[in-house]
Amino acid sequence: MSWSIWGGYSPIDATLVLIGAWLLLGVAGLFAPRNTRFVAHVIFPLGALVGLAMLVNAVVGITAPVETREMLLGLPDLPFHARQDALACVFLALLGGGSFGISLFAAGYFRDGPGAAPGLLGFQYHVFLASMAAVLLADDAYAFMVAWESMALASYFLVVTQHKVPAIQRAGFLYLLIAHIGALAILLSFGILQGGSWHFTFDAMRSASHPAPWASAAFFLALAGFGAKAGLLPLHVWLPEAHPAAPSPVSALLSGVMLKMAVYGTLRVALDLIGEPLWWWGLVTLGLGLGTALFGVVFAAVQTDMKRLLAYSSIENLGIAFSGAGLTLMFRGFGLDTLAAIALLATLYHCLNHACFKSLLFLATGSVLHATGERNLGKLGGLIHHMPWVAGLALIGTLALAGLPPLNGFVSEWLLLQVFLFTASVPQPFIDMFVPLGAALLALITALSAYVMVKFYGVIFLGRPREPALDKARDPGGLERLGLAWFALACVLLGVLPVVVLRFLEIVSAQLLGATLGDRLDSWWLLSPISAERAAYGPIVFLLGLVAVVVVAALVVRRYYHAGVRRGPAWDCGFGRLDSRMQDTAEGFGQPIRRIFAPFFVITRIVPSPSDTSPVYAVQIDDPFWGWLYRPIDRTVQGLAALVSRLQRGRISTYLLYSFLTLIGLLVLVL
């Protein structure tokens, strides 16, 4: 099938060409592996332009009919199949827009240094982008798994760019291990969905009959596999290790873009390949998402490393996205398609929002890291005076992540809250009691997220510098500023024009659910997903009111108070020796959360002996899942490996005895 605006233009063909362009740019970097200037000033800017073209093509393609292609790639009698529909276009737009801003930033960020050669890094980076796009186009299990594993391997090599550092080696190994566990679960899910036939295409899975037990097994295998990539509990442990290990543009790409591939995969399997989900699938997903979100935001509040803080914040936001997916499945299972459509739109909107503000904040931390050489919050402070561009743009991302209107983070969380509050029509009494509690939990998570962002921004940019070397910090160059400004602008536009964006997103709900919001999106300036009488939000009006209040306040101050203002030193309570050590630290800021949520943490306090002439007090906070789950598994595997190694050190007579006893046992079982 083909669709055109002019001539023979086809969105899916354009997407395939753009994927090929990314691959060619990656290969071009291998021809000049040590030429940093060529890679930074040619390869990455061209990759950014390809990303911008991907964004435009996806926005155009979302209104087009579904297109399919049978590729020349693959195996004999098992070719790759590609399909571009509205759901794929939303995530292709996310990929294109995210890669445009991150690639621009990377063009100014990457410099000569230890680690992988620049050309090799450019190759891995663009293969990573191409493989994510291939995941979104894949229309059979074979193509999907090849693209998914290519994405995992390319991202692994990007994570271990500084591969000589032992901590980074461990982080990369942990990421690769959990990624492959997730891939195995996804493969098993596809194996169930193909129903015993030799047809591995998604069309065959859509048309197959899936009995409830097998459909449930396929869904939960997919949830485990994609949840491992998204950082859902308890498979989240790789994420706070891999993000700090990777270069900041790679961290932005991992958090802002790659994690959304997990949301895409879950929606694709549950709403498209299986087709009719059971309501309790949604309830389990909702509980898992809310638990993950609360866990992530509580751990983010006590971090002292700015990249680890953002990594745990990503766990929180992916938990919110999966909460929206859970509500979608639950309402779909009960036949409440309008509420399912609103929940789906909130989920997709939150994915777009998180891609914007989290990419912005990871890139901002990269600028801070380059300018200061520090990522420990205890050694930063006062950077707003030396890095005003980064501080101003990071403030937009901080407010957006905190969920404050009129920025984009508020819109998706407000939509999700509306769905939580309108569940009285669900025909299950205990769900009527349980789901509204989710609304309270979502409000708590949002409030804690704002708390975390106050800590993040205040400790880094406000107050006084905690180290003398911070006085030398300066704003980044033009390309890095442009990348930051791109995401800041996206946070503002997605916040003030939600109806325009939702009109595109509801094409997805029409294709997957057969339901839209209809005339409730007729007013471009007023958002009322249920009805205007129940709840409505006007971001333009809110923004104009906010600007008016600021302008009036500034005029009043200038007119009546400015003449009598004089500058003087800050009041020091008569102490007279104020310095940076008297500011609230990151540890002190997180102490109330550490006390309230103490059962979440494994806390180790390091107290020096009384005779220590240079005492150091420290508090180490560990993830309890290491002690509850991963270390017992590690000890079990180590014990089994030791047992097998002892068996392998025997003599030939011992091996013959093992074989003889095994044969006797098999004969007994047969008889």
N, C-alpha and C positions, 0 to 999 in steps of 0.2 A: 504494500500500500504506500501511497506517496501523498504528500501535502506540500503546497507551495504558496508563498506570498507573491513571488515573482519568478518567472522562469521555472527551472527545475530544482529550486531550493528545497532541501529536505532536512529537518532538524536532526534526525538521527545520523544522517550522512555527515552533517557538519560536526556533530559530536565525535564521530569516529575519526574524522580528519584532525580535529583538535587533540584527540588522544595521541594520534600519530605524531603531531607536532611536538608535544611534550616529550615523547620518546626520542625523537630526532635531536631535540635540544640536549637531552641527557647524554646521548651518544657523542654529540659534538664536544661536550666537556671532556670526554676521554681523550680527545686528540690534543688537548692542551692541559694535562692534569695539574701542572704546577703553575700555570699562568693565572694568578688570582685576579688580575685586572680584567682579563678576557671573560672569566667566569662571572665575576661580580658585575661588570658593566655591560656585558653583552648577553650571556646566557640567562641570567636571572631576570633582567628587564624584559627580554623576549618571552620568557615563561610567564611573566606577569601579564603581558598583552594577550597571550593565549588564554590565561585565566579570565581576563575581562571579556574576551570573545565567548568563552564558555558560559559566563553569566548571561550575556545578551542572548545567546542562542537558547539557553534554558528558559529564560523568561518568554521568549517568542514561542518556544516549543510547547509550553505548558497549555496553551490554548489549541494546539494542533491535535488531530486524531492520533490514536496509538499507532506507532510504526514498529515494524519488525524487520530483521535482516537475518539471513543465514550466511555465516562468514566462511571464508576459505580456510581459516585457521582451524586447528583441532586435529583429530585423528580420522583415519578412513572410516566412513559410516558413523562418525561421531563428531560432526562439526560444531563449532561454537554458534550459539544463537544470541542475538541482541534484540532488545526491546526498549523503546523509550515511551513512557507514559507520563502522566502528570506527577505521580509520586517520585519517579526517577528525576524529573525535571526540577522539582523543589530542591532535592539534594545536589543535583548538578549545579544549580544556581548558588547554593551554599558553598560548594567546592570551588566554583569559579570566582565568586566574590572573595572568599577567604584566601585563595591562592594569589589573587591579584595583590591584595594589601600585604600579605606576608612576603611574597616574592620581591615587591618593591623595597620593603624594609630590609630583606636579606641582601639585596644588591648593595646597600650601603653598610650593612652590618659585618659581612664576612671579610676577614682580613687574614694575612699570613699568620700562621701559628701552628702549634702542635696538633697532632691528630691526622685525620684523613686528608689526602690531597684535595685542593679545591675542585678540580675537575671530577674526581671520583665522588665528592660530596654533591656536586651538581647533577651527576648521573643518578645517584640514589634518590635525590630529592625529586627529580622529574619523573623517574619511574614510579615513585610513591604516588605522585599526583595522577599519573596515567592509570595506575592499578586501581585507585579509588574510583575513578570515572568508569573503569571497566566493571567494577563490582556493581555499579548502579545500572549499567546497561545489560548485564548478564541475564539471559533468559533460559538457561539450563544449568543443572547442578555442576556439570563439568566446568563450564566457563566461569561460573561463580566461584568455585573452589580454587581454580587456578589464579583468578584475580585476587581472591581473598588472601591466599598464601603469598602471592607476590607483594601485596600490600604489607603483610606482616614482616616479610624478610627485608623489604626496603626500609620500613620504619625501624626495624631492629638495627640495621647498619647506621641509620641516622642517629639513633639513641647512643650508640657506642662510638660516636665520632672521636672522642678522646679515649681511645680504646686501651691506652697504656695505664690508665688509672684503675686500680683494682675495684674500687667501689662502683665505677661505671661498668666494668665487666660484669659484676654481680647483678647490677640493675638490668643490664641487657639480657643476661641469661634468664633472670626471673620473668622478664617480659616475654621472651621467646617461649619459655615453658608454658606459661598460662595461655599465650596466644595459640599454641598448638593444641592444648587441651580443649580450648574453645572451638577450634577448627574441627577437631574430631567429633565433638557434640553436634556441630552443624551438619557435618557429613552424615552422621547417623540419622539426623532428622530428615535430610533429603532422601536417605535410603528408605525410610518408612513411608514418606509421602509418594514415592514413585510406585508404591503398591506392588512390588514384585515383578514389574515389567522391565523391559530393557530400554524403555523410553525415559531419558533423564531430562527432558525438556520441562520447563515450568508449565507449558500448556497441558502436557500430559498429567502433571500433578493437579492442575486446576480442575481437570475433567474427571479425575479419579474419585472413587468413593472412599471416604475415610471413616471407618467405624469410630465411635467415640473414644474407646480405649487407645486405639492406635493414633488417632488425631491428638489426644492429650499427650501421649508419649512424644510425638513429633514436636508439639508446641513447646513442651518443657525442655526438651533437648535443645531446641532453637533458642529458648530463653537463656539457658545455661551458656550456650556457645556465644551468643551475642552479648549476654551479660558480662562474660569474661572480658570482652573487648571494651565494654562501656564502663567497667569498674564497679559493677553491682556486688553487694555483699554475697558471699565471702571471698569473691574472686577479684577484689579491688587492690590487693597488696602491691601489684606491679606498678600501679599508677603513680603513687607518691615517690617511688624510687626512680622511675624512668623519666618523669618530667624534669626533675632537677638535674639529671645526668645529661640530658640532651641540650644542644645549643638553643637559645631562646626562640629563634624562628621555627625550629623544629618542634619545640614545646607548644608553640602557638598552633602549628599545623596538627599536632597530635590531639590537643585538647579542643581546638576550635572546629576541626573538620573530621578527623578520623573517628573520634568517639561517636559522631552522629551516624557513621556507617552501621553501628550496632542498632540504633533506633530504626534506621531504614530496614535492616534485615528483619527485625522483629515485626514491624508493620507488614512487610512483604509476605512473610510466612503466615502470620496470623489472619490478616484481612484479605489476602489475595490468593495464596496457594491453598490454604485450608478453606478459606471462604466464610464459614459460619462458625465463629468461636463459641465456646461454652462460657456462660457468665462467670463461673468460678475461676476460670483462667485469669480473668481481669481482676478478680478480688485478690488472688495470690500475687499477681504482678503489682497491683496497687500497694499491698502491704510491703512487698520487697522494695519498691521504689521509695516509699516514705521512710522506711527504716534506713535505706542507703543514704537518703538526703539528710536525715537527722545525724547519722553517724559522720557524714562528710563535713557538715558545717560545724559540729562540735569539735572535731579534730582540727579543722582549719583555724578555729579560734585560739588554739594553744600552740600554734607553730611559731617558730622564730626564724625560719628560712622562708624568704618571700616566695620562692618558686614552689616549695612544698605546701605553703599556705594556699596558693592558687591551684595546686594539684588536688588537694582535698576539697577545695571549692568546686572543682570540676566533678568530683564524685557526687557532691550535693546536687549540682544542677542536672547531672544525668539521672539521678534519682528522681528529681522532679519530672523530667521528661518521661521516664518510665511510669511514674504515677499517672500522668496523662494518658499514656498508652493503656494502662490497666483500666482506667475509667472508660476509655473507648471500647475495649473488649467487653467489659461488663455490661455497658448499655447496649452494645450490639447484640450480646447474647440474650438480653431481655426484650429485644425488638424495639428499643427506644432510640430510633435512628437519629432523631434531631439532637438529643443530648450526646449521642456518640459522635456526631459530626462536630459539635462544639468542642468536645474533649480532644478530638483528632486535630482540629485547627489550633487549639491551645498547645498541643504537643509539637506540632510542626513550627508554630511561631516561636516556641521556646528554644527549639533547635537553632533557628535562625538567629535569635537574640543571643544565645550563648556563644555562637560562632563569632559574633561581632565583639561583645564586650570582653570575652575571655581572651580572644586573640589580641585585642588592644592592650589588655593588662599584661599578658606574657611578653609582648613586644616592648612595653614600657619597662618591665623589669630587665629586659635585655639591654635597653639603653642605660639604665641605672648600673647594671653590672659592668658594661663596657666603660662607663665614665668613672666608676669608683673602684672596681675590682672586688666589690662586696655584695653578697646576697643575704648576709646575716642582718636581721632587722636591728639587732643590738648595736651595730656599728654604722647605722645610717641616721638620717635626720636632717632637716633643714634644706633639703634639695630644691625646694620651690624657688629659692633665691638664686640658685646656680643653674637650674634646668627648668626654666619657666614653661617652655614648650611641652616637655614631657609631663610636667606636673599638671598643666592645664588640660591636656588631652586625656591623661590618666584619670583626672577627676571625673570626666564624662563617663568613662568605663566603670569607675568605682560607684558612681551614683546609679548607673544602669544595673550593675550587678546587685546593688542593694535593693533594687525594686522600687525606686522612687520615680513618680511621674514628673514630667511627661516623657521620660526616656523609655526605651523599648522593654527593659526588664519588667516594668510594671504591667505591661499589656498582657503578656502571656500568663503571668501569675494571677492577674485579675480575672482573666477568662477561665483559668483552671478553678479558681475559687468560686466562680459563678456555678460551674458544673457541680462542685462539691455541695453547694448549698441548695441545689434543686434536685434532690434525689428522692423526694417523697413518693414519686410514682413508681419506684422500684417495687416489684411484687414479692419482696422478701423482708419480713419484719426486722430481722436482726441486722440486715444491711442498712435499713433506715436508721438504725441506731449507730452502726459502725462508721458509715461513710462520713456523716457530719463531723465525727471526731477527727477524720482526716483533714477537714477544713481547719480545725483548730491546730493540728500538727503542722499544716502548711503555713499557717500564720506564724507559728513559733519558729519554723525554719527560716522564713523570710526575715523575721526580726533578728535572729541570730546572724543571718547573712549580712544585714546592715551593720551589726556590731563588728563582724569580722572586717568589713570594708573600712569602718572608722579606724580600726587598728592598723590595717594595711596602709592606708593613705596617710594617716596622721603620723605614724612612726617614721615612714620613709621621707615624706616631703615637708612636714610641718616641724615646728620647734627649732632647736639649735642642732648643728652638726655634732654628732657624737665622736667623730674622729677628725683630727686636723687636716688629714688628706682630702676630706670632702670639699674643701674650699677650691680644689682644682677641678671639680666636676663641671662639665659643660654639656649643653644640648647636643644631640646628634646632628648629622648632616641632613641635606635636603631630601634624599630618597627615604631615609628613615622617618623623617617628619611626615612625608607624604603618606607612607604606609600607616602611620599612627592616625593621621587625619582622616584617611579613608574609613577606618573602622569607627572613629568618633562620629563622623557624618552619618554612617549607617545606623549607629545607636540613636541618633536624633531623628532621622527620617522614619525608621521603624517604630519609633515612639509616637510621633505626631501624625503619622498617616497609616494607622492600623487597618482601617476599612479598605483602603486601596490594596494593601497586601493580602487581606483576607479574601478579597474577591478572586484573587489568583489561587489562593490555597484551597478555596472551597471546590475548585475543580477536582482536587484530589478526593475530597469526601464524596463528590458526585460519582466518581469512578469506582471507589472502593466500597462505599456505603449506600449509594443511591439516594443520598440526602444532602441538602444544602441549607443555608440560613435564609434563602429567598429574599424577600423584601426587607429583611432586617439589616441588610447591608446597602440599602438604597441611599441613605444619608452618608456622604463621604466624610463628614466631620463628627458624627455622633455614632458611637459603638454601643449597640444594645443587643447582645446575643440572644437573650430570652425574650424580653419585650421592654419597650421604653418605660413602661409603668413600673416594672420591677427593679431594673438596674440599667444605668446608662453611664457612659464615660465619654467626655468630649475633650480629647487631648489638645486640640487647637485652642479651645476656650481656656483650658487650664494654662497653656503656655502663654497666651496673651495676658491672662490675669497675673501670672507670675512676673512677666516682664513689666507690666504696669505697676505692680507693687514695688519692684526694685527701682524703677525710674522715679516714682513719686517719693520713695524713701530717700533716694540720692538727692533729689531736688530740695526736699525739706532740710536735709542735713546741710546741704550747701548754702541754702538761703538763711537758715536760722542759727546754725551751730558752727559753721566753718570759720566764721570770723573770730570766734572766741576759742578756737582750738590751738593748743600749743603742744609741741613735742617734748618729751622728756623720757628719762629712763624708766623701765618697768618697775613697778612697786615690788620691793624685795622683802617686805615684812620686817625691815630693819636688819636683815641678815647681812646684806651687802656683798655676798659672794655667790651669786647665782651662776651656775654653769650647767653644761649639758647632762651631767650625771644626776641632776635633780629632776629631770624629766621622767615621765612614766615610761617604763621599758615595755618591750613586747611581752616579756614574761609577766610583768605586773599587770598589764592590760588583760591578759588571758587568765589570771589567777581566779577571778570569780567563776568563770566557766569551769575551770579545773576543779574547783570545790563542789560546785552544784552537780556536775556530771562525773564525779569521781569514779563510779562503777564502769564508765566507758574506758577508762585508761588503766594501763599498767605503769605505775609511777615508781621510779627509782630515785631516791634522794641521795646525793653525794655530799657527805658532811666531813670536813677535814678534822684531823685530830687536834686537840688543844695545843700540842707542841709545834704545830705547823706554823712557820714564820710567814708564809704567803698563802693564807687559806683561800680556797676556792669552793664556793657553794654552788651546786648545780642540781637541776631536776631533769631527769630523763623520762620522757613519755613515750611508751611503746604501744603498738597496736595489739589489742588482746587476741586477735585472731591468730597471731603467730604462736602464742602459747596454747590456745584452744584447739587449733586445727593443724597448722603447718608444721610445727616442730614435732608433734606426735607422728604425723605422716613421714616426716624426714627420718625419725628414729626407726620407724617400722621398715622403711625402704633400706636404710643402712643395715639393719639387722638381717633382712632377707639377702641383701647383697653379700654380707659377710658369710652367711650360711652357704650361699651358692659358691662363693670363692673357696670355702673349705672343701666342698664337694669336688671342685675342679683340681684340687691339689693331691688327689689320691693316686693309687697305682692302677695299672690296667686290670688287675684281678678284681679290685674293688668296683671298677666300672662294669665289668662283666657280671658281678654279683648284683649290682643295681638293675642291669638289664634283665637278668634271670628273674629277680623278684617282681619286676614290672610285668614280665610275660606271665608269670604265675597268677598275679593279681587279675590281669585281663582275662585269662582263661576261666578263673573262678567267676568273674562277672558274667561272662558269656554263658557258662553252664548254669 
